[in-house]
């Protein structure tokens, strides 16, 4: 994981894992554990919806070739 502040140097924050990580498999395993343990997942439906809005906004921006406010696409 890297971070580069505007005008700054790139800094390595986290070294990559030694072995490949199957993130989908881990997410499914955590979801099953949530069902068994009766707890909420780390990422709830609210966060999922917000992430999806950002992704759809990026697609719309790329499609139209301009900066688009998420409020344009998803008015309250």
C-alpha positions as CSV (number, residue, x, y, z in Angstrom):
1,X,0.0,0.0,0.0
2,X,1.5,3.3,-1.1
3,X,0.6,6.9,-0.4
4,X,1.8,10.0,-2.2
5,X,0.6,13.4,-0.9
6,X,0.2,16.2,-3.5
7,X,3.7,17.4,-4.3
8,X,5.3,14.9,-2.0
9,X,7.3,11.7,-2.1
10,X,5.7,8.3,-2.4
11,X,5.7,6.4,0.9
12,X,5.2,2.7,1.3
13,X,2.6,2.2,4.2
14,X,2.3,-1.5,4.2
15,X,4.4,-4.2,2.6
16,X,2.7,-6.7,0.4
17,X,1.8,-10.1,1.9
18,X,4.2,-12.9,1.4
19,X,1.5,-15.0,-0.3
20,X,-1.4,-14.1,-2.5
21,X,-4.6,-13.2,-0.6
22,X,-8.0,-14.3,-1.9
23,X,-10.1,-11.2,-0.8
24,X,-13.4,-12.6,-2.2
25,X,-12.9,-15.8,-0.3
26,X,-12.1,-13.9,2.9
27,X,-15.2,-11.7,2.5
28,X,-17.5,-14.7,2.0
29,X,-16.0,-16.4,5.0
30,X,-16.5,-13.3,7.1
31,X,-20.1,-13.0,5.9
32,X,-20.8,-16.6,6.9
33,X,-19.2,-16.0,10.3
34,X,-21.4,-12.9,10.8
35,X,-24.5,-15.1,10.1
36,X,-23.3,-17.8,12.5
37,X,-22.3,-15.3,15.3
38,X,-25.2,-12.9,14.8
39,X,-22.9,-9.9,14.3
40,X,-22.9,-7.2,11.6
41,X,-20.3,-7.3,8.9
42,X,-17.4,-4.8,9.0
43,X,-18.8,-3.2,5.9
44,X,-22.6,-2.7,6.1
45,X,-25.1,-2.1,3.4
46,X,-24.8,1.7,4.0
47,X,-21.1,1.7,3.1
48,X,-21.8,-0.6,0.2
49,X,-24.3,1.8,-1.3
50,X,-22.0,4.8,-0.8
51,X,-19.1,3.0,-2.5
52,X,-21.5,2.0,-5.4
53,X,-22.5,5.6,-5.8
54,X,-18.8,6.7,-6.1
55,X,-18.2,3.9,-8.7
56,X,-21.3,4.9,-10.8
57,X,-20.3,8.5,-10.5
58,X,-16.8,7.7,-11.9
59,X,-18.4,5.8,-14.8
60,X,-20.7,8.7,-15.5
61,X,-17.8,11.2,-15.3
62,X,-15.7,9.1,-17.7
63,X,-18.6,8.7,-20.1
64,X,-19.4,12.4,-20.2
65,X,-15.8,13.6,-20.0
66,X,-16.4,16.0,-17.2
67,X,-16.4,16.2,-13.4
68,X,-19.8,15.1,-12.1
69,X,-21.2,15.8,-8.6
70,X,-22.7,12.7,-7.0
71,X,-25.7,15.0,-6.1
72,X,-26.4,15.3,-9.9
73,X,-26.8,11.6,-10.2
74,X,-28.3,10.8,-6.8
75,X,-30.4,13.7,-5.6
76,X,-31.7,13.3,-2.1
